[in-house]
Amino acid sequence: MATIPLQEPVYRGNAGPLFFAGGFRPFFLFTALQALLSLPLWLAIYAGGLDLKLPFAAALWHGHEMVFGFAGAAIAGFLLTAVPNWTNTHHVSGKPLMLLFAVWLGGRLAFTLAGFLPPLLVAVIDLAFLPLLAWMVAKPLLSAGKWRNIAFLPILGVFFLANLTVHLRGDMVGVYVGLTMVLTMIAIVGGRIVPSFTQNWLRMQGQAVEVTPLAWVEKGGAVGLLVAGMALTIALPGAAVTGAVLLAAAAVHGLRLGRWHGYKTLRSPILWVLHLGYLWLVIGLALLGLSSFIHALPASAALHALTAGAVGTMILAVMSRASLGHSGRPLVVSPLTVAAYVLLSAGTLLRVVAPVLSDAQMALTHAGGTFWAFAWLLFVVVYFPVLTKPRADGRPG
């Protein structure tokens, strides 16, 4: 079975502050901080208590910062940590990593202060991040000839074009394209690491299981249906054909998930949360498909199952696992981290239900957002020392 191992990259000495010794340190911590700070800010805007004087719809700011800010930082942390492992090359650290992080942070500030800055300046600052990230991960991938993982480069390319579309059009189309790329990465990476980690853990528990992949699903079926369904959502929202393709995508991803023995991992939170994150992908696709046929089910409910649920949970799951492994600590999560897993899904559930129950929509939205943000507060509390202190095993990085 194809796998993406989340093992230790090659460290050949540190350059600069410890916090910038590896990409997972600044980007994983600030992924959580981005969620923790921007979600309450959005709730204040949503309630009408705050006006950022944005030159575009406030909902566009929220969607953009969740997709290109929050998910973008997580993608950077993942790729900067995984690529050295795939290619047996040194990780990006020191000044280059500081520059990349500064560009990402500058984009967050520029987009939030867009009402006070020239649009061209906002675009230049915000758009600079993804090409720089792509350059840093492309060099080792191409030099090592790791063609199997080159697929992440065109994904980053489309992700950049989606962000460019936001700046050119000033509407949600680019956000939806960007979300599609994030979900595509979840389908690819999740499809490799979830069954692999599960199979390995179960064998360590004395359960000899074999996860046999379905060739047509793994060789494009799952990802193809997902991309097709999301593309139709953008081009033909609410159409019957859109709903049908999305429901087919949900069924295929549900079939895929069902073959991964997730029910056997309930004693291992660091594993079952990966299955839970992928389950949110299945739920989100199904709800989005059903919204084409059920008027009482708004597409916004499904989109939050995909964003707050699938994207949020998979990011939290991978970051909590990778942060421990790459800091030389055992892969055992604390009770507070498990609480974060539960709170994030509880918050997502409330946010999904909110637009369906119109009379309670405001209250449920705020409750769901509060739960979701509090999950990231718990992550910061637990992982701040993990991400800012030396490795527990004394090794560099």
Secondary structure, 3 states (H helix, E strand, C coil): CCCCCCCCCECCCCCCCHHHCCCHHHHHHHHHHHHHHHHHHHHHHHCCCCCCCCCCCHHHHHHHHHHHHHHHHHHHHHHHHHHHHHHCCECCCHHHHHHHHHHHHHHHHHHHCHHHCCHHHHHHHHHCHHHHHHHHHHHHHHHHCCHHHCCHHHHHHHHHHHHHHHHHHCCCHHHHHHHHHHHHHHHHHHHHHHHHHHHHHHHHCCCCCCCCCCHHHHHHHHHHHHHHHHHHHHHCCCCHHHHHHHHHHHHHHHHHHHCCCHHHHCCCHHHHHHHHHHHHHHHHHHHHHHCCCCCCCCHHHHHHHHHHHHHHHHHHHHHHHHHHHCCCCCCCCCHHHHHHHHHHHHHHHHHHHCCCCHHHHHHHHHHHHHHHHHHHHHHHHHHHHHHHCCCCCCCCC
